């Protein structure tokens, strides 16, 4: 994982990742992440960049922005918010938590 720059806001991080070619929108599923190109289990993608944002007064304002690349070359963005990882499988939680 490489993170050389911090972006001031979630939207700025997403914009910069899009400029770097992370064009797909990933979503969390119970045992995988998904996008229009398909479903990817934890062993089928790598987290390339991570940016974490914390609300100054409200934990609900917490967000993590991931720049993700699948083994098939699909690059995209996954944004998780406070409590977004509840109900996920252990494998996907480990993959996302290691780099938080």
N, C-alpha and C positions, 0 to 999 in steps of 0.2 A: 504494500500500500504506500502511496505517495501523497503527501499533503504538504505543499510548499507555501500555500497562500490561505489566508482566512478571509472570507467574504462577510461583510457586515450584516447581510440579511439572507433569509432563506431564498427569496426570489432572485437575489444577485447570484447566489451559489448555483441555482438551477440554470440561470441564463448563461453563466460561464461554462457550466458542464455541457449545455446544449452547443455552445460554440466549439467545444472540444470534441463534438461528435456523439455525445450521449443523448441521442434523439428519441429513444423509445421511453414510454412511461411504464415502469414496473409497478405492480401491485402485490401486496402480501396475500398469500393463500395459506392454508393450514400447514402444508408440507412443502411448499415451494413458493417461488415468485412467478408472476405471469406478466405478459405483455401481448401485443397483437401478434408477435412472432411465435408465441407458444408458452409452455410451462417449463420452468427450470428448477430442478432440485438443487439442494445446497452444493452438491459436488459438480454441478454444471455451470456455475458462475463464480466470478471473483469480484470482490469489492476493491475497486481501484482507488477511490477517493471517499473520504467521510468528512462531513462538516456537522458539528453539533451546536445547537442553539438552545439557550435556556431563557425562559421568561424571567424578567427581573423580579416580579412579585407573584406570578401565577404559574405553578407547575404545568398547567394545561397549555401554556404557551411553548412548552418544550418541543423541539423538532430535531430530527436527524436527517440529513440529506446524504444519500449514497450515490456515488457514480459506479455503476455496475457493468461488467462485460461478461457475456456468456462465452462458453467454450466454442460456440459456433460463430462468434463475432458480433452478436447483437449487443449494442451499447445503449444504456439508458439510465434513467434517474428513478430512484425510489425515495420517497419522503415518508418518514414515520413520525407520528406525533405521540404525545404522552399516552401511555396505556395501549398503544397500537399493537404491541407484541403479545398481549394476552390471548390465550387460546391457540397459539402457534405450536408446532412440533418442536421437540428438543433440538433437532438438527438445524432447523432454520434459525432458532433462537441463538444457538451457539455461534453460527456463522455471522449473524448480525451483531451479537454482543461482543465478540472478540475485538472488533474494531471500533466500538463506541467510545 
